[in-house]
Amino acid sequence: MSFKTALNAPPTKSAPKGASKATISLLRKAFTDRTDLLQRLQVLASKDETLVNDLSQYVLHLKQAQNAPLTTDVVTSQSKKRKFEDSTNGSTNGWASQSVKPDYAAPDTSFSIPQRKKLRLEWIGSDGSDLAKGGIRAADAEGNVEFGISWKDLDQIFCLPVPEKTKRQHNFVAIPYNAHGIVPVAPGAPEPIIWTAFEPGAKDVDAPKEPQHTAALLRKELRPFGKNVTFPDEEEFASAIVQSHRKGEAAFHVKGFRGSKDGFLYFLAPGILWAFKKPLLFLPFSSITSISYTSVLQRTFNLNIAVSSTAPDGTLKEEEIEFSMLDQADFAGIDEYVKRHGLNDASLAAGRRAKKYGVNEPKVKEVEGEGGANGANGDHEMDEGQDGETELQKAERLLQDQEDEEEEDYVDEGSGVESGSEESEDEGGYAEVGDGEVEGEVFEEEEEFEDDEGGYEDEGK
């Protein structure tokens, strides 16, 4: 046979002796649908078996990836979506199902909780015969439902102006039952949702007026459940601080910190809301045990709220939540709100009495020490002017008060403390400094906080 004839000869159909059975088996698995390539690669395997093995493994890997393209993250995400749909409604016709067409849709809506992204806001009207069929949800461009809440599971919906924004905007805050933030949300239970409604600009002549338009549509859906959209009310609370960019409008928020995280407090008709970042916190009046004030300085004070709530496992959880660095200008308004709703009834408990309003009052503190073991009864007696004292105790108290006043007069005349006190009062009062505090150091810390405020950036949007 000539050399030319050998080149034109068809490829052999049997594997050359140089190719191992394992290589041929792997090759056939990889190219089972391409017999033309299989025969030619079998010839190549006798010359370079390693190359054929690598090529076969690569092709098999691509086929496996094609048959199972979902990554672990995607599988987890879809698993969560299935759990979400199952937890909201067991049937495929539930409001969370993609097959159910929405009665209302607003594309490109900005959400900040539970996810920070733009999605399509949708809701399904409740069926008169089955109120569980309706709900509010967020869907992506393909119509996949990301998260949502059934109308029947909705506890509160607030509509609140977003502070420190040049463009007028309001946040709608939807809070389900048992998702107030005091105890962890049970697995599979709906989470709070926050989305933003922007007021139309001067050029948006045909745009509906917001947030009134969205609020009116929500009220229609909430009416069968006895719910409503809650707006802030000046009769409940309005900040005494003038907004620099809206001087003629009332502000309803109080800026502060919870730990190291900044945010805003809203004092509303059904309770106190801390927003707009995670973790969102809503404290209904029923969960508040007492409210007290600590670290009341010339410019700032702290608000301490003792709360109790039942965890998903049925255990009672009690804790104290502190909001710090609140502006002193809002102290009177907050205190009026607290007293109006009777939230300070337990604030004179043994651990709180010496720190009420953050001011150490020697005379009151002395009486508190005597009546501390009496708990609430001791507090009540103190508030009513020591009713129930014996004549001897009353005489001793009056004598002690007189001696204290004479001693104070002597100190004032001899050391010029009076003029210093007047200066402190001119600066806004609360000149007293607690034990172990240095007045200069206190104001230095406050100046540092003011510098930090200059760089404050609201991430709730």
PEURSUL-V891013 format. One record per helix or strand of 2 or more residues. SS is the DSSP state (h for helix, s for strand). FROM is the first residue (numbers start at 1). LEN is the number of residues. If there is no record, write none. Layout:
# PEURSUL-V891013
SS,FROM,LEN
SS,FROM,LEN
This chain:
# PEURSUL-V891013
h,3,6
h,21,10
h,35,11
h,49,19
h,72,17
s,104,10
s,117,8
h,131,3
s,135,5
s,145,6
h,151,3
s,154,8
s,169,8
s,193,6
h,212,14
s,229,3
s,253,6
s,261,7
s,271,5
s,281,4
h,285,3
s,288,7
s,300,11
s,316,12
h,328,13
h,353,6
h,362,13
h,376,8
h,391,25
h,417,10
h,439,16
